[in-house]
């Protein structure tokens, strides 16, 4: 079917289909630490959405996910509970050959890879997985390594012209795995006669020392690997990659994208894949980084939010747009509200204009892991649930559903099959968010009586006016607005009035939005507390 270009994924698909009908999209990640939502943006979800868009537009697409477990361990990342000194002897060796940080896994790479694969299947159609270490060992890179060695001079010249990095005239663009110590970062290839490759283990690194071994090998089945700038285009050549996203740092002038495209054309004789740069996801202003240990893993996400919400965040921002996100503020709530809006538009429950509706419908479709349900799923406001689980921690599911109906928070009078299970999952996620991430001003403990406060007559009158008003039927928003009106009517500065109410109800000067909070707790209960205030 033809799809109009309402999202960045559809525009990319349109460009790809100009080049052909069949496509292979790639993501490649180094399993040195936990796979997080920053990794997922460029290496999993952008490729997945492009593949979906290609298929929706009538083409075919296969998604590959590569774990670069042949990469060296150069340090133990922050946030991983191991004795780093015990890994000193493994620094400079492939991640695949380093011990697992957790018992029960074969090695360092397999631990992080298995965790990633287990979780990513909940976020997208299962991509075809490839271990780079295994592909080298199986000989899949043998041909391309020979091409590189036979064209070493051309590789060297292109590297120097594009990246501005000088390489010696006899430099060979390969990394031999030392037969003695098992490291590749410490070796230097010194000769190539078309059959055998000579090398010495003589290059000192900050994290690894050379063993001084000298040898000669026939390059095959993983005893040689390629440096990153060559390995990347070699992988495109080996797998026939037609699309791959990558972090924006690779797209700098003279960076690995520029050299990769040149090597692909001039050395391997193929056109490079279509590429887009992805901006970083920042966690409270800092780039999410496995090496820093400040990560939100896919498992972390699933504890507090549905996978579709992460997909929606990715499709609703251009890949080149930085996303600043965190679990502690209200950003998760706002994201959910935007997703609910797109869902309501998709199911015809809301309209924002023809063009905007078309865009939101398409974004909603691409945000779904599976085909959208025939009927609109039950929606619940996340921030409301965080209040419910705190105010009523011991209520049964049936009682909570009754409460949500009474609060008019459930827009469906009759729950469909599976709705109750969906509500249960939402409530559990809200509970986890409160336990793990809620800031102090959203952690709620209701006072039984009003504390002693030094209030003016006007301020006391405002409190009792609100108490009387709570006998009326209010929506959350109307009640919120009425609190402002009461403050002005009683000559109390609104900000001061809210502080007074928070003090009376929660014994602090800030908290959740009062309108929804009062409705959740119950107007009668709030009236009882307000009425304990003595003039």
Secondary structure, 3 states (H helix, E strand, C coil): CCCCCCCHHHHHHHHHHHHCCEEEEEEEECCCCCCEHHHHHHHHHHHHHHHHHHHHCCCEEEEEEEECCCCECCCCCCCCCCCHHHHHHHCCCEHHHCCCCCCCCCCHHHHHHHHHHHHHCCCCCCCEEEEHHHHHHCCCCHHHHHHHHHCHHHHHHHHHHHHCCCCCCCCCCCEECCCCCCCCCCEEEEEECCCCEEEEECCCCCCCCCCCCEEEECCCCCCEECCHHHHHHHHHHHHCCCEEEEEHHHHCCCCHHHHHHHHHHHCCCCCCCEEEEECCEEECCEECECCCCECCEHHHHHHHCCHHHHHHHHHHCCCCCCEEECCCCCHHHHHHHHHHHHHHHHCCCCCCCHHHHHHHHHHHHHHCCCCCCCCCCCCCCHHHHHHHHHHCCCCCHHHHHHHHHHCCCCCCCCCCCCHHHHHHHHHHHHHHHHHHCCCHHHCCCCCCCCCCCCCCHHHHHHHHHHHHHCCCCCCHHHHHHHHHHHHHHCCCCHHHHHHHHHHHHHCCCCCCCHHHHHHHHCHHHHHHHHCCCCC
